[in-house]
């Protein structure tokens, strides 16, 4: 599903969920933005937001996901998935570069 040279791979479930949200909002050009920032209980955290435009230098994955170059370095080789469980629904990053993470899956350290 994902671009061969992309820093992150999207599962079909994640891709389809982004497309569903685009359609429900009647915004076919809407992107999910993934950023890595300092904070969280493990040092870094994943931040997700919705954006209509990519900034100069942003990496666009599968025409649905935007990652800034600094964040891309932290998620290189990762997979973005979307899960539904009793605890709720969420996008989740599986990051092989993370040396540790927290129980919520939203923060990590390298």
C-alpha positions as CSV (number, residue, x, y, z in Angstrom):
1,X,0.0,0.0,0.0
2,X,2.8,2.5,0.8
3,X,5.4,4.2,-1.3
4,X,8.7,2.2,-1.6
5,X,10.8,5.1,-0.4
6,X,8.5,6.4,2.3
7,X,9.8,6.6,5.8
8,X,6.7,4.8,7.1
9,X,4.4,2.2,5.8
10,X,0.6,2.5,6.1
11,X,-1.5,-0.6,6.7
12,X,-4.6,-1.0,4.5
13,X,-6.7,-0.4,7.7
14,X,-4.9,3.0,8.4
15,X,-5.2,4.1,4.7
16,X,-8.9,3.2,4.6
17,X,-9.6,5.0,7.8
18,X,-8.0,8.2,6.5
19,X,-10.0,7.9,3.3
20,X,-13.2,7.4,5.3
21,X,-12.5,10.5,7.3
22,X,-11.8,12.5,4.1
23,X,-15.1,11.4,2.7
24,X,-17.1,12.0,5.8
25,X,-15.7,15.6,6.0
26,X,-16.2,16.1,2.2
27,X,-12.5,17.0,2.0
28,X,-10.7,14.8,-0.5
29,X,-7.5,16.7,-0.1
30,X,-7.3,16.3,3.7
31,X,-4.1,14.8,5.1
32,X,-3.4,13.1,8.4
33,X,-0.2,14.8,9.7
34,X,2.2,12.8,11.9
35,X,4.8,14.6,13.9
36,X,7.2,13.6,16.6
37,X,7.7,16.0,19.5
38,X,9.4,16.0,22.9
39,X,7.2,15.0,25.8
40,X,5.2,12.1,26.8
41,X,6.2,9.7,29.6
42,X,9.0,8.2,27.5
43,X,10.7,11.2,26.0
44,X,9.1,11.6,22.6
45,X,5.5,11.4,21.5
46,X,3.5,11.0,18.3
47,X,1.2,13.9,17.5
48,X,-1.6,13.4,14.9
49,X,-3.6,16.3,13.4
50,X,-5.5,17.0,10.2
51,X,-4.1,19.4,7.6
52,X,-5.2,20.6,4.2
53,X,-1.8,21.5,2.9
54,X,1.8,20.2,2.9
55,X,4.6,22.6,3.8
56,X,7.8,22.9,1.9
57,X,9.9,19.8,2.6
58,X,7.1,17.7,4.0
59,X,7.0,14.1,2.9
60,X,3.7,12.9,1.6
61,X,3.0,9.2,1.9
62,X,0.3,7.5,-0.3
63,X,-1.3,10.9,-0.9
64,X,-2.9,10.7,2.6
65,X,-0.2,11.2,5.2
66,X,2.2,14.1,5.8
67,X,5.4,13.9,7.8
68,X,7.9,16.7,8.3
69,X,11.5,15.8,7.6
70,X,12.6,16.0,11.3
71,X,9.8,13.6,12.4
72,X,10.5,11.3,9.4
73,X,13.9,10.5,10.9
74,X,12.3,9.2,14.1
75,X,9.8,7.0,12.3
76,X,12.0,5.5,9.6
77,X,11.0,1.9,9.0
78,X,7.8,2.2,11.1
79,X,4.3,1.1,10.4
80,X,1.1,3.2,10.9
81,X,-2.0,1.2,11.7
82,X,-5.5,2.0,12.9
83,X,-7.1,-0.1,15.6
84,X,-10.5,-0.4,17.2
85,X,-10.7,-2.0,20.7
86,X,-12.6,-1.7,23.9
87,X,-10.3,1.1,24.9
88,X,-11.3,3.1,21.8
89,X,-10.1,3.8,18.3
90,X,-6.7,5.2,17.4
91,X,-3.9,5.4,14.9
92,X,-0.9,3.6,16.2
93,X,2.8,3.7,15.2
94,X,4.9,0.5,15.5
95,X,8.4,1.9,15.6
96,X,11.4,-0.5,15.3
97,X,13.7,2.4,16.4
98,X,12.1,2.9,19.8
99,X,14.2,1.4,22.6
100,X,11.3,1.7,25.0
101,X,7.7,2.9,25.0
102,X,4.9,3.6,27.4
103,X,1.8,1.5,28.0
104,X,-0.5,3.9,26.0
105,X,1.6,3.6,22.9
106,X,1.7,7.3,22.4
107,X,5.3,8.0,23.5
108,X,8.7,6.4,23.1
109,X,12.4,6.8,23.5
110,X,15.3,6.1,21.1
